[in-house]
């Protein structure tokens, strides 16, 4: 199966340089334009189904793509961003001020030292693997499926599909509304990462 992964468009908390996690931040006007540009890019692809995180910034990115394809959007919490606990909505300065020792440990090793109440990266990879298992069962071999995701869930999907070690989840970069292409199954491979060619001029 081919997974077309579109990171959500720019949202309000992207502008504030805050830790987003699962805060339900809406798209900006630029983010909506980015979503429409992604729809224009993908409208002729043979996509069998459109999924998204159930957070609004991902659903609203998926919506124009699904409309262009004549398909519904299937939202799922399996594709949510990593929950980062108490610091959701905070700036880095907020974290340093309120938890100075933990912030220092987190900055040195964010895999081992999570903010209070935060999801562990192992858990992110596991639920992303559960999503892959779900779509593999729901669709036929050779189908193309699109998912509107977040930075964390995109990285989690790659790690789950390629069976990468947990620290690899921090090694990828994907811009807002970028396209990445992941193939699963016997020929599992990451074919494209962070393609933003459809966003030129925005």
N, C-alpha and C positions, 0 to 999 in steps of 0.2 A: 504494500500500500504506500501511496505517496501522500505525505502530509505537507500542505502548504501552510506555513505558520506566519501570521501577520501580527506583529506587535501592535498594541493599541496606539492610536494617534496621541498627539500631545494633549495633556490634561492639566487642570488647574494646579495640582500639587507639583507637577514637573516645573512650573514657573517659580514656585516658592522654595525650591531646593529643600524640600522636606522629605522625611522618610514616609513613603506611601503605604507600603504593605497592603492591607485590604481596606483602607479608607476608600470610600466610594466617590472618587473625584470625577467630575464631569469633563468632557472634552472641551478644549478651547475652540475658538473659531478656526485657528490653524489646524487643530486636530481633526475637525470635521472636514476641512479641505483635504487633509491627508487621507482620510478614510475614503472620500470620493475618488481621489487619485488612485488608491489601491483598487477600488471597484472598477475603474476604467481599465486598469492593467489586467485584471483577472476575469473580466466578464466573458471572455471567449474560451476560458479553460474548461475542460470536461470534468467539472467538480460535482461529485455525487451528493455531498452534504456539507453544511456549514455549521460549525460549532463555535462556541465562545465561552470564555469565563462569564460567570453570572454578574460580575461587577460592571457598572454602566459604561465605563470607558472602553471596555472590550466589546460589550454588546453593541454600543453605538458605532464602533469601528466595523463590526461585522455586518450591521444592518444594510448599508448601501451596497456592500458586496453581494449579500444574499439577494437583495432586491434586483440587482443587475442580472443575477443568475436565475431569478424566478424560484428561489428556494427559501424555506424558513430558516431561522436561526435557532439552534439547540443550545441553550445556555447550560453550563455545568459548573459546580464549585470545584471540580477536579482541576480546572485550569486557572484557578485564582492565583494571584501573586502570593509570595511567601508572607505569612502573617508575622509581623515583627514585634508583637507584644505591646508593652507599655509605651514604646517610643513612636508608635504610629502617629503621624501628623507633626512630630517634633522636628526641629532642626538638629544638626550635629552639635551645635553649641548648647542646645537644651539638654541633650544627652550628657555632654561633658559636665555641665553644671550640676545635674541632679544625680548622676551615677559616675563620678569621675574615675574611680578605680575600675569599674566594670567597662566603662567606655574605652579606657586604655587597653584592657585585655581584649575587648572586641576588635578594636582597631588593629591589634597585633595578630589576632587569630579569630576571624569571624566564624569559622567552622566550629571551633571548640567552645567559644564563649558567645552565647546568644543573649540578647537583651531579655529582661524579665518577661516571661509569658510568651516568648517568641517560638514559632515553629522551627524545628530543626531541619536542616537541608536534606537529611535522609528522608524525612517525611514528605517534603516537596517532591523529591524524586520518586518516591513510592506512589503518591497519588497521580503523578504524571504517567507512571508506568501503568496504573490502573486505567487511565484514560486511553492509552494505546491499546490495552487489552480489550476495552469496551468497543472502540471503533473497529478493531480487527474482527471482532465477533459480529458486529452490526452490518458490516459492509463486505463486499466481495474482494478477493485478491485482484490486485491491479487497479482498484478504485483510487480516485484522488479525492481527498477530504481536506477542507480548509478549516483552520482553527484560529480565532482571534485570541491572542494570549498576552501575557505580560513578560517582562524581562526574566523574572524568576521562573515562571512556568515554561517559557521557551527553553531556557537552559536546563530545566528539569526534564523536559521531554527529550532533549538531546542526550543527556546523561543516562536516562532510562533506556532509550533505544540502543545506544552504543555501549551500554554497560560500563560506563566510565566511573572512576572513583569519585567519591563525594566532593573533594576539593575542586574537581573540574567544573563544578557548577558556577564558579566565580571567574572562569576563564573565557567567557564569551561576551561579545558586545552586539547589541541590536538596537538600532535607533528607532524612534517612534515611527510607526506605520511601515517599517521595513519588512521585506519578505525573506523568509528562509525556507528551504525545501529539505525535508527529511524523508528518506525512504526506510520503511520497516520491512521485516521479514527476512527471507534468506539472503537478500542483497542489501542488508541494512547499511545506510551511508548518509552522511550529511552532504548534500549536493550543493547547496547555496546557503550562505549566511549573510544577513544584513544587506540585502540588495535594496538600495534606495533610488534606483534609476528613475522610477515612476514619480518621484517627488521633486525632481528638478524644476526650479522656477517657483516653488512655493515659499 
